[in-house]
Amino acid sequence: MNSHFTVRTADQLPTLLQAFRKDAGLTQSEVALRLGVAQQTYSALERNADTVGAARLLKLLNILGVELVLAKPAANPAPAKDSGQAPPGSDQPSW
């Protein structure tokens, strides 16, 4: 797997969490056991990652051998004057 992933929305997390789990060679049951939840609970967590609290997400990433790195995105260039157009990607949230 690539070593860096940019995540801008919680909708991106389920696919990444599943890929990280499989890359680590773990089943949902094994991750659930390490996380201290039932397999069904972990399955729901993996599908609905937007409901996961920060502490649980960090614990899960640790179990999966994934490091969370927060980075401030590079500043967008200022739009050209009188161009009438926003800079590319400006419609994307920067968080």
matplotlib code that plots the C-alpha trace (Angstrom):
import matplotlib.pyplot as plt

x = [0.0, 1.0, 2.4, 0.4, -3.3, -5.2, -8.5, -10.9, -14.2, -15.4, -16.9, -13.3, -12.6, -14.5, -12.6, -9.3, -10.0, -10.9, -7.8, -5.5, -7.1, -6.6, -3.0, -2.3, -3.6, -6.4, -10.0, -12.8, -13.0, -9.3, -9.6, -12.8, -11.1, -8.1, -10.5, -12.6, -15.9, -18.0, -17.3, -20.7, -19.9, -16.6, -18.2, -20.6, -17.8, -15.8, -18.9, -19.9, -16.5, -18.0, -19.5, -16.2, -14.8, -11.2, -9.9, -11.4, -10.2, -6.6, -6.7, -8.0, -5.3, -2.7, -4.1, -3.9, -0.3, -1.3, 0.1, -2.1, -0.3, -2.0, -0.7, -1.8, -2.4, -0.3, -1.9, -4.0, -2.6, -4.6, -7.0, -6.0, -7.7, -10.8, -10.6, -14.0, -12.8, -11.9, -8.5, -8.6, -9.8, -11.2, -14.6, -13.0, -12.8, -9.3, -9.8]
y = [0.0, 3.6, 5.2, 8.5, 9.1, 12.3, 12.1, 15.0, 13.4, 10.6, 8.9, 8.0, 6.1, 2.8, 1.8, 2.8, 1.0, -2.2, -1.9, -1.3, -4.2, -6.6, -5.3, -6.1, -9.6, -9.3, -10.4, -8.2, -10.7, -10.3, -6.5, -6.5, -8.7, -6.3, -3.3, -4.9, -5.0, -7.7, -8.5, -7.1, -3.9, -3.6, -4.4, -1.5, 0.7, -0.1, 0.6, 3.8, 5.3, 8.8, 7.7, 6.7, 9.0, 10.2, 8.1, 4.9, 5.8, 6.3, 3.0, 1.3, 2.8, 1.7, -1.9, -1.7, -0.4, 2.9, 6.3, 9.3, 12.4, 15.8, 18.3, 21.7, 21.8, 24.1, 27.5, 27.8, 30.4, 33.7, 33.9, 36.1, 39.5, 39.9, 36.2, 35.5, 32.0, 30.5, 28.7, 24.9, 22.8, 25.8, 24.1, 21.3, 21.8, 22.2, 20.1]
z = [0.0, -0.6, 2.6, 2.4, 2.0, 2.0, 3.7, 3.5, 4.4, 6.7, 3.6, 2.6, 5.9, 5.4, 2.3, 3.9, 7.2, 5.4, 3.2, 6.2, 8.1, 5.1, 4.6, 8.2, 7.6, 10.2, 10.2, 11.5, 14.5, 15.3, 15.2, 17.2, 19.9, 20.2, 20.2, 22.9, 20.9, 19.3, 15.6, 14.6, 16.4, 14.6, 11.2, 11.8, 12.8, 9.7, 7.5, 9.4, 10.3, 10.5, 13.9, 15.4, 18.2, 17.9, 20.8, 19.3, 15.8, 17.1, 19.0, 15.8, 13.7, 16.2, 16.0, 12.2, 12.3, 10.8, 12.0, 11.8, 10.7, 10.6, 8.1, 7.1, 3.3, 1.2, 0.7, -2.4, -4.8, -4.9, -7.8, -10.6, -10.5, -12.7, -13.9, -12.5, -11.6, -8.2, -8.0, -8.8, -5.9, -4.0, -3.8, -1.7, 2.0, 3.3, 6.4]

ax = plt.figure().add_subplot(projection="3d")
ax.plot(x, y, z, "-o")
ax.set_aspect("equal")
plt.show()
